[in-house]
Amino acid sequence: MHGHMIEVFEDWVAKDHGIDTWHAAKKMVGCDVKDNAFVTRQYYQFHTLIGLVEAVSDLLHCTTEKVLKDYGKHNITYLYSSEYEAILRSQGSTLQECLSNLNAMHDHIQKSFSEVDKFSPPVFWCEASQQEEHSITLHYYSHRGTFFVPMVEGMVEQLASYHFEVAITMEQTALQDKAGCEETSWKISAVEKSLSWKLSQVFSNEQPAAERSSDFEHTKIAKCPFSGKQLVPTHKETKPFPHSKKEMKSCPHSAKPSVPPPIPTANRTRSVSFAEKQGDAKSQIVLPKYSDERGDFNGISMDLLRQVFPFHVVVDHDFKIQQVGVNLPQVLENEAENVMGKHIQDVFRITRPVTGFTWEWRSMNNLFDQNFFMSPVLASMSHKNIEQEVEFKTAMLTLSKDNVMFSLCPDVKNLQHLNDMGLTLSDLSLVTSQRDAVFLGEYVAQEALKTNSLDKLSKDLKSEQKLSTTLLYNMLPRKVADDLRMGKTVEPEFHENVTLFFSDIEGFTNLCQQVRPWDVIDMVNQLYSVMDSLVDRFDLYKVETVGDSYMCCSGMPEPDEHHAEKIANFALAVIECSRHIKSPATGEPIRLRIGIHTGSCTSGVVGNLTPHYCLFGDMVNFTSRHESTGAPDKIHCSSDLFGRLKYISTSASQQFNFKARGLVDMKGKGEHYTYWLESATDSNPFANPRALQELSEEAKQLITSEKWKMRRYFQDDSCSGASSVGKSMDNFSTDFSDVQSFAIDNVIEESARTDFSGTTGGDASVCSIISVGSELEDGGHDDGAII
């Protein structure tokens, strides 16, 4: 099936049940297509949608029938808000007409797909029920079986409600491939019987007079070309046009009416007389014979009929062929005389609708209000030398009480299709618009290829744009990123109430000397993944990571009155969840030192090549001092933050347990009285023992589910063997020790233990990532490691 079906399904799941449900469904079926990346006109395997439907059914704990029915209802809403709205609204004035025209709509849509041969639409046909009053019968056939039956029910119900504003009931009377049934059928009735006229024209006399309008009221009335007077019918307003001179008030300035009497139109209901004749004695009728002599059907010249409709077939009430169009014998590759008098089933077979119709008038009457398709029976053709089977789009027209014409038109999609059928444009009727339709089909086919290509590029572009936007929003606050993209200057902003969080890993310097760098990176990556998830959980803003140091805040970029409580809860959660992360050197859980402080600071964007969002102010340096003078597995809290949580914040006054540490000498700051934040009370819903246990289990699952691959940063792909790679790994501690010691001792230690002083009045700033590079002697590979 084409991507449009899955595209609509994705839209329904994301809008009604959330994007997370859609992501989970894709993961369950192993679908790696990105969001909104299904290409509308691209072909996909049928089992893709089946798997997604079943996955969503499991996630929502409901049946697949319920999922498909809701999806069908959304399908109608989606189509009416798309480029197909005009097509849907023009299908008919009643539900029966609309459903009967679905086949023609599918035939039109088929031309807009590049892989036409893979487009296999279902077949619909609808009729007024003869057994039940005020109801219509819908028949549905699909080569995919009955999987989409619930979806069809949802679509029909939504179509009746959305377009015709009538509530309906659908009673299933037959199911395809069950009990010998070839198609699925429903009896459709209006909930309010007074609205049955919206279902079919058969019930039109039940339509309220206020809503009923005659055809004549909407017909442009002819005028006399001399006097300008209107020519009005003298009786029965409901007749759209007069049929004789007596019915016309002629103008005295014209000898003849300005509108000539039209050729009598065929009455589709006249075909019922054929059904009545089934089983009766044959009527004594004189049928026109195929010859060059002039004859007529109700005044229509046979020769004219053969020229105007070059592919038509005229049959009698026994389906015996009486006349064929002038070009039809050429397509059949047979002489006209060889098909005259034959039963039509010996020459043609109905290909679409694929089932439910036989060459009996009682069955064929259901096709009078729609197009259907026929193909020549191979036995009727003398030989077969065309590359593609000829298929005719067919409509029935009553010529007289004894004759019906099947007006055939080669179902041609484009010029190549025409050539494959062994036809040329000159074979098509000159007085119809089919030649223009073929040229239009050629244009549509070419545009479909371009559209499909553009659709794919558009999906890829949107995906890449979303990826770049997500990456940008992860690096900068949303407002700042949007301003930078629009070329605006981001002015520095002062934040009065902000709480900061700093952390680092105890013994990180010694750890880096004992293990390989990719093991260190894996460990830090696990820690930061857990902390990032907690940042998102507590609605904080991640500012920076420098080596093993992690910095985040609350109260900026957007103000938050609960900034202190959120940082305190986050710090307790980090201590609890970090126990699942093991040191690659000892296998024991890592231990963090954490410092938290509240105050005011200024934020701004610095740099042009790689713009960076930085915090400036004494509180940044002061928070760093609390982290560096802290203890493993402890949360070092400033007196300012203690006072806010204990005495100022009404919501948190009884939610945290503190222990006084006393005076602590901080480099460049003197002695300050500090506290340990030990735990949260049971009244704290975010960090009480039960809440922390749940967060700890989530962190454990996050760590165990991720596949932390070994990163071969020092592997040289140009090496012919693995000996040099193995040597470089085995001897890594000695080859890299000098550079490693320099990086750790002289860079990280200094940046973590000294002032974060900038060049402007001693303001503190955290805005750099330390990168260490080295070149291996044996591999010649220049490597960079973030430590």
Secondary structure, DSSP 8 states (H G I E B T S, - for coil): -BHHHHHHHHHHHHHHH-HHHHHHHHHHHT----TT---TTSB--HHHHHHHHHHHHHHHTS-HHHHHHHHHHHHHHHHHTSTTHHHHHTS-SSHHHHHHTHHHHHHHHHTT-S-GGG----EEEEEE-SSSTTEEEEEEE-TTTTTTHHHHHHHHHHHHHHTS---EEEEEEE-TTSTT-SSEEEEEEESSGGGGGGT-GGGGGGS-GGG---GGGGS---B-TTT--B--BSS-TT-SS--SGGGB---TT-SS-SS--------GGGGHHHHHHTTS---------SSSS--EETTEEHHHHHHHSTT-EEE-TT-BEEEE-TTHHHHHTS-HHHHTTSBGGGTEEEEES-SS--SSHHHHGGGTTS-EEEEE-GGGSS----SS---EEEEEEE-SSS-EEEEEEE---SHHHHHHTT--GGGS-SSSSHHHHHHHHHHHHHHHHHHHHHHHHHHHHHHHHHHHHHHHHHHS-HHHHHHHHTT-----EEEEEEEEEEEEETTHHHHHHHS-HHHHHHHHHHHHHHHHHHHHHTT-EEEEEETTEEEEEES-SS--TTHHHHHHHHHHHHHHHGGG-B-TTTSSB--EEEEEEEEEEEEEEE-SSS-EEEEESHHHHHHHHHHHT--TTEEEEEHHHHHIIIII-TTTTTSEEEEEEEEEEETTTEEEEEEEEEEE-TT-TTTSHHHHHHHHHHHHHHHHHS------TT--TT-SSSHHHHHHHHTHHHHSHHHHHHIIIIIIHHHHHS--B-SSTT-BB-----EEEEE-TTT--EEEEE-
